[in-house]
Amino acid sequence: MARSAVIDSLAKTPPHEWEVTKSLAGDPRWETTQRIILSRHFERSALLKRFLLYIVAGVIRDRKSEITEHQIGVRVFDRPQSYRTVEDNIVRNYARQLRRRLSEYYADEGASDVLRLDIPLGAYVPVFVQAATVAFEEPVQETLVPNPPASGESSPSRLTTSLLRRRWKHLLIAVGLLVAYSGLLVGLSWFAAIRFHDRQPSLSAPTNALWAAIFGGSSITYIVPADAGLNLLEDVSHHLMPLADYINSGYFSLPLSQLDGHSSEDMRTQQLTSYVDLQIVTSLERLPYFDPRRATLRFPRELRLDDLKNVNAVILGSVGSNPWAAIADQTANFRITNQPGMNSAVILNNAPLPGEAVSYPSHWNEPTHDTYAVIQYLPNLAGTGHLLLLQGLDVAGTQACAEVLLHPVAIAAILQRATRPDGTLRPFEILLHATSLGSSATDTHVVADRIH
């Protein structure tokens, strides 16, 4: 069943007992949860909303014993009572997505929320916290009973003196620890500043302006790796997934008649990416301009069109493994297109210059072959930020893009021509050739470039 049909069926079924809000209305935790599920971060996922409502209702109604992986699978995802969590990881997959969406919500619409919701790793029971303070729980009141002391007991004045002495002792210890902690923090900050200064590239580094534009400033940056699972689905079904269909979860309806139901569901739901993309992400995190507070890893199935209007983004992979790469097609000179049957792909050159070819093909079924790739630095959809696309005709091509950017000697002259007088970069495209040897790139060099 296609995902859209699943969501429609969920919307038509009577609400579960825990989805009836009347008995929960007025509780600040439930009101907080309602704001979260009505945000744009949750608007497209009925299952994530149901997941969150179920676990929050369980906490409010003091039914934490029902907030288990198995019960969530049964009550939220309509699994049978006999299903086994070791064989079906749908709850764990959606829990990861839920934590990520909550993190994004509090970095955006929920930044000013006083009461916040958190789902600790390794558990499904949500915790409510007051922003920058302590967990939400019922206040505990202490009552002093002025009974006279029994024979042999200390008098109230002696008790008060003893308590005061102990409190002063604890206060002095706390102050001492605070001073020590502050000294340690200053020392670590000084050490980190030195290390950060040592890591800064020289001002003449050719990619400085590029990384400053992508990771610097106050904008959020999404790093979007390829969807290797989609690539497998396309190969098995012999159907290419256009961006519009991908946004609407069309991969749930690709024909997989060769596979059994369990394998088919795994391929449709798992979030898979390549080892090469993992290496690229790791390398980006080591860049001196990278700031983990403003950069986030975003799986392409969780991305929305509106996201690319307001953020910077690094998009890895071509349209066959990351349909979001298609957003460059309208303005780019070099465009990757797959051949019918998913047997090969080419890079089309829309306006060839003298000495350039009209197309640059690759043959995936040969262990050693020529491959091509394109690096594109373009404005985002609203012109408020930047997109950096690393597109290869195969995995080796994407790897070649990353290696050239991280060791930019081969493209230094192009970046220098693309640099404006104020130090910022004009949009550009760089076409690369490499040899794929066992799916690894070697002998990478520039074939052509465009500066817009």
MARNUMAR-30399 format. One record per residue: x negated, y, z of N, C-alpha, C in turn. Coordinates in steps of 0.05 Angstrom, whole numbers, padded with zeros to 5 digits, always signed. Atoms other than C-alpha are relative to their C-alpha. Layout:
residues N
XYZXYZXYZ ...
END
This chain:
residues 452
-00017-00024+00000+00000+00000+00000-00018+00025+00000 +00015-00024+00001-00027+00069-00018+00002+00015+00026 +00000-00014-00026-00045+00114+00040+00024+00019+00002 -00023-00018-00001+00008+00165+00020+00025-00014+00007 -00025+00016-00006+00061+00110+00023+00000-00008+00029 +00001+00007-00029+00036+00089+00092+00008+00024+00017 -00007-00023-00016+00041+00160+00118+00030+00006-00002 -00029-00005+00003+00111+00168+00088+00016-00019+00017 -00015+00019-00016+00133+00104+00122-00002+00006+00029 +00003-00007-00028+00105+00128+00188+00019+00024+00007 -00017-00023-00005+00144+00193+00181+00029-00008+00001 -00028+00007+00000+00209+00156+00168+00008-00019+00023 -00007+00018-00022+00205+00106+00225+00007+00016+00025 -00007-00014-00024+00237+00124+00291-00024+00005+00018 +00024-00006-00016+00188+00156+00340-00003-00020+00022 +00006+00017-00023+00154+00112+00392+00008+00015+00025 -00008-00012-00026+00174+00124+00464-00020+00022+00009 +00020-00020-00009+00108+00162+00476-00001+00024-00019 -00001-00023+00018+00122+00208+00417+00023+00019+00006 -00023-00017-00008+00186+00235+00448-00011+00021+00020 +00014-00021-00016+00163+00302+00476+00016+00011+00023 -00016-00014-00020+00221+00322+00521-00010-00004+00028 +00009+00005-00027+00194+00288+00583-00028+00010+00005 +00028-00010-00003+00124+00316+00570-00002+00030-00003 +00001-00028+00004+00142+00387+00552-00005+00015+00026 +00006-00016-00023+00115+00439+00599-00026-00007+00013 +00027+00008-00011+00052+00400+00618-00021+00014-00017 +00020-00014+00016-00008+00443+00597-00016-00018-00017 +00015+00018+00016-00044+00382+00572+00015-00008-00025 -00016+00007+00024+00013+00364+00525+00002+00024-00019 -00001-00024+00017+00019+00436+00501-00026+00005-00014 +00026-00002+00013-00056+00437+00487-00001-00020-00023 +00001+00020+00021-00049+00373+00447+00018+00008-00023 -00017-00009+00022+00009+00402+00407-00014+00021-00017 +00015-00021+00016-00034+00462+00387-00021-00013-00017 +00021+00013+00015-00089+00415+00365+00011-00014-00025 -00010+00015+00023-00046+00371+00321+00013+00017-00021 -00011-00019+00019-00015+00432+00288-00021+00016-00014 +00021-00015+00012-00083+00460+00269-00006-00012-00028 +00007+00009+00028-00111+00454+00198-00018-00024+00000 +00018+00022-00001-00161+00403+00222+00015-00027+00002 -00016+00025-00003-00105+00352+00234+00024-00001-00019 -00025-00002+00015-00052+00374+00184+00003-00022-00020 -00002+00020+00021-00069+00320+00133-00002-00029+00010 +00004+00027-00010-00076+00260+00179+00022-00007+00020 -00021+00008-00018-00012+00232+00208-00009-00021+00021 +00010+00021-00018-00050+00173+00238-00017+00011+00023 +00016-00013-00021-00099+00217+00276+00018+00014+00020 -00019-00013-00018-00041+00257+00304+00013-00020+00018 -00013+00020-00016-00006+00194+00327-00019-00012+00021 +00021+00010-00018-00071+00168+00358-00003+00019+00024 +00004-00019-00021-00081+00232+00397+00024+00002+00019 -00024-00002-00017-00009+00237+00421+00003-00024+00018 -00003+00024-00017-00010+00165+00446-00018+00000+00024 +00018+00002-00022-00072+00170+00488+00004+00023+00020 -00006-00022-00019-00053+00238+00517+00025-00006+00016 -00025+00007-00015+00017+00214+00535-00006-00021+00021 +00007+00020-00019-00015+00154+00569-00013+00012+00025 +00013-00013-00022-00057+00199+00613+00020+00016+00017 -00019-00017-00015-00001+00247+00631+00020-00018+00016 -00019+00017-00014+00046+00189+00649-00013-00021+00017 +00015+00018-00017-00009+00154+00688+00002-00029-00009 +00000+00027+00011-00011+00094+00642-00027-00005-00014 +00026+00003+00012-00086+00093+00630-00006-00029-00007 +00005+00029+00006-00084+00016+00631+00009-00007-00028 -00010+00005+00027-00048+00020+00564-00017+00013-00021 +00017-00014+00019-00102+00062+00532-00024-00018-00006 +00021+00019+00008-00143+00003+00505-00001-00002-00030 +00002+00003+00029-00168-00012+00436+00022-00017-00012 -00021+00018+00010-00119-00069+00428+00027+00013+00000 -00026-00013-00002-00059-00029+00453+00003+00023-00020 -00001-00022+00020-00077+00030+00408+00005-00012-00027 -00004+00013+00026-00081-00017+00349+00029-00008-00004 -00028+00009+00002-00012-00045+00365+00019+00024-00001 -00020-00021-00004+00024+00019+00386-00003+00023-00021 +00005-00022+00018-00009+00069+00339-00002-00009-00029 +00005+00009+00027-00031+00029+00278+00018-00024-00008 -00019+00021+00007+00026-00022+00280-00012-00027-00006 +00011+00027+00002-00019-00082+00285+00016-00019+00016 -00015+00020-00016+00013-00147+00309-00014-00005+00027 +00011+00006-00026+00003-00167+00382-00023-00020-00001 +00020+00021+00003-00040-00225+00357-00026+00010-00013 +00024-00009+00015-00091-00181+00321-00024+00001+00019 +00025+00001-00015-00164-00185+00344-00017+00024-00007 +00016-00025+00005-00205-00122+00353-00028-00007-00011 +00027+00006+00010-00270-00159+00337+00001-00004-00030 -00002+00004+00029-00243-00172+00267+00012+00024-00014 -00013-00023+00012-00206-00107+00255-00009+00025+00016 +00012-00023-00014-00244-00042+00273+00014+00026-00006 -00014-00024+00007-00190+00007+00252+00000+00021+00022 -00002-00019-00023-00185+00038+00322-00027+00014+00003 +00027-00012-00003-00261+00049+00327-00006+00020-00022 +00005-00018+00022-00263+00080+00258+00015+00026+00004 -00016-00024-00003-00206+00128+00273-00009+00016+00025 +00010-00014-00024-00236+00144+00342-00023+00018-00007 +00022-00017+00009-00299+00169+00308+00010+00024-00014 -00011-00023+00014-00258+00212+00262+00014+00020+00019 -00014-00017-00019-00217+00238+00320-00019+00017+00016 +00020-00015-00015-00278+00259+00360-00012+00022-00018 +00011-00020+00019-00306+00294+00298+00019+00023-00005 -00020-00021+00005-00241+00331+00284+00003+00018+00024 -00002-00016-00024-00237+00354+00356-00023+00019+00002 +00024-00017-00001-00308+00380+00353+00003+00023-00020 -00004-00020+00020-00291+00418+00289+00021+00020+00008 -00021-00018-00009-00227+00446+00319-00010+00019+00021 +00010-00018-00021-00263+00474+00380-00022+00018-00010 +00019-00018+00012-00316+00504+00335+00014+00021-00017 -00015-00018+00018-00261+00540+00296+00025+00011+00014 -00025-00011-00010-00188+00551+00315+00002-00002+00031 -00002+00004-00029-00196+00525+00387-00023+00012+00016 +00024-00011-00014-00258+00565+00404+00007+00015+00026 -00008-00016-00024-00219+00608+00454+00018-00016+00019 -00017+00016-00017-00179+00551+00485-00012-00002+00028 +00010+00002-00028-00185+00551+00561+00000-00029+00009 -00002+00028-00007-00162+00479+00570-00008-00016-00025 +00011+00015+00023-00201+00431+00525+00003-00030+00004 -00004+00029+00000-00192+00358+00507-00025-00013-00010 +00024+00014+00009-00250+00310+00502+00005-00030+00003 -00001+00029-00001-00255+00235+00487-00028-00010+00003 +00027+00009-00004-00319+00208+00518-00007-00024-00017 +00009+00023+00016-00360+00160+00476+00002-00025+00016 -00003+00025-00013-00347+00088+00492+00026-00005+00014 -00026+00003-00013-00276+00100+00517+00020+00013-00018 -00022-00012+00015-00208+00121+00491+00017+00017+00018 -00016-00016-00019-00180+00155+00554-00010+00029-00002 +00008-00028+00003-00180+00230+00540-00004+00014+00028 +00005-00016-00023-00207+00279+00591+00005+00029-00006 -00005-00029+00004-00183+00351+00598-00018+00016+00018 +00019-00016-00015-00233+00403+00620+00007+00029-00004 -00002-00028+00002-00228+00476+00635-00026+00009-00014 +00023-00008+00016-00275+00511+00586-00023+00008+00018 +00026-00005-00015-00346+00510+00615+00003-00004+00030 -00002+00005-00029-00321+00484+00683+00003-00029+00005 -00002+00028-00009-00294+00418+00709+00024-00013-00011 -00022+00016+00011-00246+00362+00691+00026+00009+00012 -00027-00007-00009-00172+00376+00695+00012-00021+00018 -00012+00020-00018-00142+00342+00755+00015+00016+00022 -00016-00013-00021-00094+00357+00812-00018+00012+00022 +00016-00012-00021-00123+00406+00864+00002-00016+00026 +00001+00014-00026-00144+00375+00930-00001+00021+00022 +00000-00020-00021-00126+00416+00991-00010-00012+00026 +00010+00008-00026-00161+00412+01057+00016+00014+00022 -00016-00011-00022-00121+00423+01121-00015-00003+00026 +00013+00001-00026-00152+00442+01187+00021-00003+00022 -00019+00006-00021-00115+00413+01247-00012+00009+00026 +00012-00012-00024-00128+00455+01310+00007-00016+00025 -00004+00016-00024-00123+00397+01359-00022+00004+00020 +00022-00003-00019-00162+00405+01423-00018-00025+00000 +00018+00023+00000-00224+00361+01428+00006-00019+00023 -00003+00020-00021-00218+00297+01467-00025+00001+00018 +00022+00001-00019-00263+00283+01527-00025-00011-00014 +00025+00009+00011-00335+00277+01506-00006+00010-00028 +00004-00010+00027-00324+00309+01438-00012+00028+00001 +00011-00028+00002-00359+00373+01415+00022+00020-00001 -00020-00022+00001-00322+00438+01423+00001+00011-00028 -00002-00012+00027-00297+00475+01361-00023+00019-00006 +00022-00019+00005-00351+00528+01370-00025-00015-00007 +00024+00016+00007-00406+00475+01370+00002-00012-00028 -00004+00011+00027-00375+00442+01309-00005+00021-00021 +00004-00022+00019-00373+00509+01274-00029+00006-00004 +00029-00006+00001-00446+00523+01291-00014-00022-00016 +00012+00022+00014-00466+00454+01266+00006+00001-00030 -00008-00002+00028-00427+00462+01201-00014+00022-00014 +00014-00022+00012-00457+00530+01189-00029-00006-00005 +00028+00006+00004-00528+00504+01199-00003-00019-00024 +00002+00018+00022-00515+00447+01151+00005+00014-00027 -00005-00015+00025-00485+00494+01100-00023+00018-00008 +00024-00016+00006-00545+00541+01105-00022-00017-00011 +00021+00018+00010-00591+00482+01096+00005-00008-00029 -00007+00008+00028-00553+00459+01034-00003+00023-00019 +00003-00024+00017-00552+00530+01007-00029+00005-00007 +00028-00004+00006-00627+00537+01015-00011-00021-00019 +00009+00021+00018-00638+00470+00981+00010+00007-00029 -00012-00007+00026-00591+00492+00924-00016+00023-00013 +00015-00022+00011-00628+00558+00916-00028-00009-00009 +00026+00010+00008-00695+00522+00915+00001-00015-00026 -00003+00015+00025-00670+00474+00862+00005+00018-00024 -00007-00019+00022-00642+00532+00821-00025+00015-00009 +00025-00014+00007-00709+00569+00824-00018-00019-00016 +00017+00019+00015-00746+00506+00803+00011-00006-00028 -00012+00005+00027-00696+00493+00747-00005+00023-00018 +00004-00023+00017-00702+00564+00723-00029+00002-00010 +00028+00000+00009-00778+00559+00722-00005-00020-00021 +00003+00021+00020-00774+00494+00684+00013+00008-00027 -00014-00009+00024-00724+00524+00635-00017+00021-00015 +00017-00020+00012-00769+00584+00623-00024-00013-00014 +00023+00014+00011-00828+00538+00612+00007-00015-00026 -00009+00014+00024-00790+00495+00563+00007+00018-00023 -00007-00019+00021-00764+00555+00526-00025+00012-00013 +00025-00010+00010-00835+00582+00520-00013-00020-00018 +00012+00021+00015-00860+00515+00496+00015-00004-00027 -00016+00003+00025-00802+00509+00446-00005+00022-00019 +00005-00023+00018-00815+00579+00420-00026-00003-00015 +00026+00005+00013-00887+00561+00407+00002-00021-00022 -00004+00022+00019-00867+00496+00373+00015+00010-00025 -00016-00010+00022-00814+00532+00331-00017+00018-00017 +00017-00018+00016-00865+00585+00311-00019-00016-00017 +00019+00017+00015-00914+00531+00291+00014-00013-00024 -00014+00014+00022-00860+00498+00248+00008+00019-00022 -00009-00018+00021-00843+00561+00210-00018-00001-00024 +00016+00000+00023-00866+00558+00139-00012+00027-00005 +00011-00025+00007-00909+00612+00111+00020+00016-00016 -00019-00017+00014-00873+00672+00081-00001-00005-00030 +00003+00005+00029-00897+00650+00012+00012-00027-00008 -00011+00026+00007-00863+00582+00016+00023+00004-00020 -00019-00007+00022-00821+00579-00049+00029-00006+00007 -00028+00007-00006-00759+00548-00017+00010+00015+00025 -00009-00014-00023-00755+00596+00042+00027+00014-00004 -00025-00014+00005-00701+00638+00011+00024-00019-00003 -00021+00020+00004-00662+00576-00008+00010-00011+00027 -00008+00012-00026-00662+00544+00062+00012+00021+00018 -00012-00022-00017-00648+00612+00095+00029+00005-00009 -00028-00005+00009-00586+00620+00051+00018-00023+00008 -00016+00024-00006-00562+00548+00064+00004-00003+00030 -00002+00006-00028-00577+00541+00138-00002+00025+00019 +00003-00024-00017-00591+00612+00163+00026+00015+00003 -00023-00016-00004-00543+00665+00185+00020-00013+00019 -00020+00009-00018-00478+00653+00222+00020-00020-00013 -00019+00018+00014-00442+00610+00170-00004-00029+00008 +00002+00029-00004-00426+00537+00182-00009-00013-00025 +00009+00015+00023-00461+00488+00136+00009-00029+00002 -00007+00028+00002-00431+00421+00116-00021-00015-00016 +00016+00018+00015-00477+00365+00095+00018-00023-00008 -00020+00020+00010-00436+00318+00051-00014-00022-00015 +00014+00022+00014-00469+00251+00035+00019-00013-00020 -00016+00014+00020-00445+00206-00022+00018-00021+00014 -00019+00020-00009-00386+00159-00012-00006-00026-00015 +00008+00025+00014-00419+00093-00029+00023-00020-00002 -00024+00018+00001-00354+00056-00013+00017+00006-00025 -00015-00007+00024-00319+00095-00068-00014-00011-00025 +00016+00010+00023-00375+00077-00116+00005-00029-00005 -00006+00029+00002-00363+00003-00101+00028-00004-00011 -00028+00003+00009-00288+00011-00110+00002+00006-00030 -00001-00007+00029-00299+00045-00178-00013-00022-00017 +00014+00022+00015-00348-00010-00200+00018-00024-00002 -00017+00024+00000-00300-00066-00180+00025+00004-00017 -00025-00005+00014-00238-00033-00209-00004+00010-00029 +00006-00012+00026-00273-00002-00270+00017+00025-00005 -00015-00025+00002-00236+00063-00256-00016+00022+00014 +00013-00023-00013-00269+00131-00243+00021+00015+00015 -00018-00015-00017-00237+00171-00187-00004+00030-00003 +00003-00029+00002-00226+00245-00207+00004+00013+00028 -00001-00015-00026-00231+00297-00151+00029+00003+00010 -00028-00004-00009-00156+00311-00150+00012-00025+00012 -00010+00026-00010-00140+00237-00140-00014-00007+00026 +00016+00006-00024-00196+00231-00088+00011+00015+00024 -00010-00016-00022-00168+00288-00047+00026-00012+00011 -00026+00012-00008-00100+00252-00047-00003-00029+00007 +00005+00027-00009-00132+00187-00023+00007-00021-00021 -00007+00018+00022-00124+00154-00091-00016-00026+00001 +00015+00025-00002-00177+00102-00073+00015-00022+00013 -00017+00020-00012-00123+00066-00034+00017-00015-00021 -00016+00013+00020-00088+00049-00099-00016-00011-00024 +00016+00012+00021-00147+00028-00142+00005-00031-00001 -00005+00029+00002-00135-00044-00169-00024-00016+00008 +00022+00017-00009-00177-00095-00132+00010-00029+00000 -00012+00027+00002-00145-00160-00156-00021-00022+00005 +00021+00021-00004-00212-00197-00150-00005-00005+00029 +00007+00003-00028-00215-00187-00075+00024-00009+00016 -00022+00007-00018-00175-00217-00018+00008+00025+00016 -00011-00023-00014-00134-00170+00026-00018+00012+00020 +00018-00010-00021-00184-00165+00083-00024+00015-00012 +00023-00014+00012-00243-00148+00038+00009+00025-00014 -00011-00023+00013-00200-00100-00001+00004+00023+00020 -00005-00021-00020-00179-00062+00062-00027+00011+00011 +00027-00009-00010-00252-00060+00087-00012+00020-00020 +00012-00017+00020-00275-00029+00021+00015+00027-00002 -00016-00024+00003-00219+00022+00022-00003+00018+00025 +00000-00015-00025-00228+00044+00095-00028+00006+00012 +00026-00004-00012-00302+00039+00112-00014+00026-00011 +00015-00024+00008-00345+00102+00111-00029-00008-00004 +00026+00011+00008-00407+00079+00074-00016+00021-00015 +00018-00017+00016-00466+00119+00048-00026-00015-00005 +00024+00014+00008-00534+00102+00019-00023+00006+00019 +00024-00005-00016-00601+00096+00055-00015+00024-00009 +00013-00024+00011-00629+00149+00009+00013+00025+00011 -00014-00023-00011-00575+00198+00032-00007+00004+00030 +00008-00001-00028-00592+00181+00104-00028+00012+00003 +00027-00011+00000-00665+00197+00090+00001+00030-00006 -00002-00028+00007-00646+00263+00058+00012+00017+00024 -00012-00014-00023-00602+00283+00117-00020+00004+00023 +00021-00002-00020-00658+00267+00165-00021+00021-00006 +00019-00020+00008-00706+00309+00125+00011+00029+00003 -00012-00026-00003-00658+00368+00124+00000+00009+00029 -00001-00007-00028-00652+00365+00200-00027+00009+00011 +00027-00008-00009-00727+00375+00205-00009+00027-00010 +00007-00026+00011-00727+00440+00166+00001+00021+00022 +00001-00020-00021-00745+00501+00209+00025+00017+00000 -00024-00016+00000-00681+00537+00187+00024-00015+00009 -00023+00017-00008-00636+00479+00207+00008+00006+00029 -00010-00005-00027-00592+00496+00267+00023-00019+00005 -00021+00019-00005-00551+00438+00295+00026+00011+00010 -00024-00013-00010-00502+00487+00326+00018+00009-00023 -00016-00010+00023-00480+00510+00256+00000-00019-00023 +00000+00020+00022-00492+00448+00213+00014-00025+00010 -00014+00024-00008-00448+00387+00213+00002-00019-00024 -00002+00021+00020-00446+00321+00175+00030-00004-00005 -00029+00003+00008-00380+00314+00137+00002-00021-00021 -00005+00021+00020-00359+00250+00102+00018+00011-00021 -00016-00013+00021-00330+00269+00034+00030-00005+00001 -00029+00005-00001-00263+00236+00048+00014+00018+00021 -00012-00018-00021-00253+00284+00107-00002+00029-00009 +00003-00027+00009-00270+00346+00066+00026+00010-00013 -00023-00011+00014-00216+00393+00041-00009+00024-00017 +00007-00021+00019-00216+00444-00015-00005+00027+00014 +00002-00025-00015-00206+00502+00033-00027+00002+00014 +00026-00001-00014-00270+00482+00070-00021+00013-00017 +00022-00010+00018-00313+00499+00010+00004+00029-00008 -00003-00029+00004-00285+00570+00008-00013+00016+00021 +00009-00016-00023-00313+00590+00075-00026-00009+00012 +00025+00011-00012-00377+00550+00088-00021-00003-00021 +00022+00010+00017-00444+00532+00059+00002-00030+00000 -00002+00030+00002-00450+00460+00036-00023-00011-00016 +00019+00015+00015-00503+00411+00014+00015-00026-00008 -00016+00022+00011-00469+00359-00031-00019-00020-00014 +00019+00020+00010-00508+00295-00045+00015-00020-00018 -00011+00020+00018-00493+00249-00104+00017+00013-00022 -00015-00010+00023-00458+00257-00171+00030-00008+00003 -00029+00003-00002-00383+00253-00187+00008-00029+00005 -00007+00028-00003-00384+00176-00187-00001-00008+00029 +00002+00007-00028-00403+00173-00113+00008+00022+00018 -00009-00023-00016-00384+00242-00089+00016+00019-00019 -00017-00016+00018-00325+00272-00128-00001+00030+00004 +00002-00029-00005-00337+00339-00095-00021+00013-00017 +00019-00012+00018-00395+00349-00142+00013+00012-00025 -00014-00010+00024-00343+00363-00196+00007+00030+00003 -00007-00029-00002-00331+00433-00167-00020+00017-00014 +00020-00016+00015-00395+00455-00203+00005+00000-00030 -00003+00004+00029-00369+00434-00272+00009+00025-00014 -00011-00023+00014-00333+00499-00287-00021+00022-00005 +00020-00022+00004-00394+00544-00280-00028-00010-00008 +00027+00011+00005-00454+00497-00290-00005-00006-00029 +00008+00008+00027-00492+00485-00354-00004-00030-00003 +00005+00028+00000-00513+00415-00336+00022-00015+00015 -00023+00014-00012-00456+00367-00322-00002-00030-00003 +00001+00029+00001-00456+00293-00304+00027-00011-00007 -00025+00013+00007-00403+00250-00336-00005-00030-00003 +00002+00029+00002-00391+00175-00331+00012-00010-00026 -00010+00011+00025-00381+00133-00393+00023-00020+00007 -00022+00018-00005-00318+00090-00400-00009-00027+00010 +00007+00026-00012-00320+00026-00359-00021+00001+00022 +00019-00004-00022-00369+00055-00308-00026-00015-00005 +00025+00015+00006-00428+00023-00345-00024+00018-00002 +00022-00018+00001-00471+00085-00352+00010+00029+00004 -00008-00028-00003-00472+00160-00343-00021+00017-00015 +00018-00018+00014-00503+00220-00379+00002+00028+00013 -00001-00028-00007-00521+00292-00363+00004+00015-00026 -00006-00016+00024-00489+00338-00415-00012+00027+00003 +00012-00027+00001-00525+00402-00435+00019+00017-00016 -00021-00015+00014-00470+00451-00451-00010+00020-00021 +00012-00019+00018-00515+00502-00485-00030-00005-00003 +00029+00007+00002-00581+00470-00507-00016+00023-00011 +00019-00019+00011-00640+00516-00517-00019-00015-00018 +00019+00014+00018-00694+00501-00569-00017-00020+00015 +00016+00021-00013-00729+00436-00552+00015-00017+00020 -00016+00015-00019-00673+00412-00506+00019-00019-00014 -00019+00019+00011-00628+00352-00519+00029+00008+00008 -00028-00005-00006-00552+00354-00519+00009-00016+00025 -00007+00017-00022-00548+00297-00469-00024-00016+00009 +00021+00015-00012-00593+00258-00422+00012-00025+00013 -00013+00024-00011-00572+00185-00410-00017-00015+00020 +00014+00019-00018-00591+00133-00358+00013-00027-00003 -00010+00028+00002-00583+00057-00358-00004-00013+00027 +00001+00010-00027-00566+00029-00290-00008-00029+00002 +00004+00029-00002-00574-00044-00308-00029-00008-00006 +00028+00007+00005-00649-00040-00321-00016+00006+00025 +00014-00004-00025-00696-00048-00261-00019+00024-00001 +00018-00023+00004-00746+00004-00289+00010+00016-00024 -00011-00016+00022-00717+00061-00330-00003+00029+00005 -00001-00029-00003-00715+00135-00344+00026+00008+00013 -00024-00011-00012-00667+00173-00301-00002+00030+00001 -00001-00029+00000-00645+00245-00296+00016+00009+00025 -00014-00011-00023-00619+00290-00241+00001+00030-00003 -00002-00029+00001-00598+00362-00231+00004+00012+00028 -00003-00016-00025-00606+00411-00173+00015+00025-00008 -00017-00023+00006-00553+00465-00172+00004+00017+00025 -00005-00019-00021-00551+00526-00127+00020+00020-00009 -00022-00015+00011-00484+00560-00137+00016+00013+00023 -00018-00012-00021-00434+00605-00099+00021-00020+00008 -00022+00017-00008-00381+00570-00058+00026+00010-00014 -00024-00005+00015-00309+00573-00082+00011+00029+00004 -00009-00027-00005-00295+00641-00051-00022+00021-00004 +00022-00018+00004-00363+00671-00065-00011+00011+00026 +00009-00009-00026-00376+00679+00010-00024-00015+00010 +00022+00017-00009-00430+00626+00016-00012-00014-00024 +00016+00013+00021-00472+00577-00023+00004-00030+00001 -00001+00029+00003-00469+00506-00049-00026-00009-00012 +00024+00013+00011-00530+00463-00060+00007-00028-00007 -00007+00026+00009-00516+00402-00102-00024-00015-00010 +00021+00017+00009-00565+00345-00112+00013-00024-00014 -00015+00020+00016-00537+00301-00168-00020-00016-00016 +00016+00018+00016-00572+00241-00196+00018-00019-00016 -00015+00020+00015-00549+00193-00250+00000-00026+00015 +00000+00023-00017-00567+00140-00199-00013+00008+00027 +00012-00006-00026-00595+00136-00128-00028+00012-00003 +00027-00010+00004-00666+00147-00153+00000+00029-00009 -00002-00027+00009-00644+00211-00187+00006+00019+00023 -00006-00016-00023-00614+00239-00123-00025+00003+00018 +00025-00001-00015-00678+00220-00087-00020+00019-00012 +00019-00019+00013-00719+00258-00139+00007+00029+00006 -00008-00028-00007-00678+00321-00126-00011+00008+00028 +00009-00006-00027-00693+00318-00051-00030+00003+00002 +00029-00001-00001-00767+00304-00061-00011+00026-00012 +00009-00025+00012-00775+00364-00107+00006+00024+00017 -00006-00022-00017-00739+00410-00059-00017+00001+00025 +00016+00001-00025-00778+00386+00002-00030+00003-00005 +00028-00004+00008-00844+00389-00036+00000+00016-00026 -00009-00016+00023-00830+00447-00083-00021+00010-00019 +00021-00010+00018-00895+00455-00121+00010+00000-00029 -00008+00003+00028-00862+00431-00186+00021+00022-00008 -00021-00019+00006-00806+00483-00181-00006+00028+00011 +00007-00025-00012-00843+00541-00148+00004+00023-00020 -00002-00021+00020-00846+00582-00213+00029+00007-00006 -00028-00005+00005-00771+00573-00225+00013+00016+00023 -00011-00014-00024-00753+00595-00154-00010+00028+00001 +00010-00027+00000-00798+00655-00162+00015+00017-00020 -00015-00015+00020-00761+00676-00225+00029+00005+00009 -00028-00002-00009-00694+00665-00190+00002+00019+00024 -00001-00017-00024-00714+00710-00131+00005+00029-00008 -00006-00028+00005-00683+00780-00131-00020+00017+00015 +00018-00018-00014-00721+00841-00108+00004+00001+00030 -00005+00000-00029-00687+00837-00040-00006-00026+00014 +00008+00026-00012-00712+00766-00029+00021-00022-00002 -00021+00020+00002-00646+00730-00041-00003-00014-00028 +00003+00016+00025-00637+00678-00096+00025+00003-00018 -00022+00002+00019-00595+00680-00159+00008-00029-00002 -00008+00027+00006-00555+00618-00175-00018-00012-00021 +00018+00013+00019-00597+00567-00212+00007-00029-00003 -00002+00029+00005-00598+00497-00242-00027-00010-00009 +00025+00013+00009-00658+00451-00251+00005-00028-00008 -00003+00027+00010-00656+00389-00294-00026-00015+00003 +00024+00016-00006-00705+00335-00273+00000-00027-00015 +00003+00028+00011-00732+00271-00305-00017-00015+00020 +00016+00018-00018-00758+00213-00263+00001-00028-00011 -00001+00029+00006-00775+00140-00271+00011-00014+00025 -00011+00016-00022-00732+00094-00229-00013-00027+00000 +00014+00025-00003-00774+00037-00204+00011-00014+00025 -00013+00013-00022-00734-00011-00161+00018+00019+00016 -00018-00019-00012-00684+00046-00147-00015+00022+00016 +00015-00022-00012-00740+00093-00123-00012+00017-00022 +00009-00019+00020-00761+00155-00160-00030+00004+00000 +00029-00006+00003-00832+00165-00187-00003+00019-00024 +00007-00017+00023-00865+00214-00236+00022+00021-00006 -00021-00019+00005-00813+00268-00226-00011+00026-00011 +00008-00026+00012-00819+00331-00269+00024+00015-00011 -00022-00017+00009-00776+00389-00293+00003-00002-00030 -00007+00001+00028-00742+00383-00361+00010+00027-00010 -00012-00026+00008-00702+00448-00364+00011+00014+00025 -00013-00014-00023-00673+00502-00319+00017+00023-00012 -00016-00023+00006-00622+00558-00319+00001+00017+00025 -00003-00019-00022-00620+00620-00277+00023+00019-00008 -00024-00014+00007-00552+00654-00275-00001+00029+00011 
END
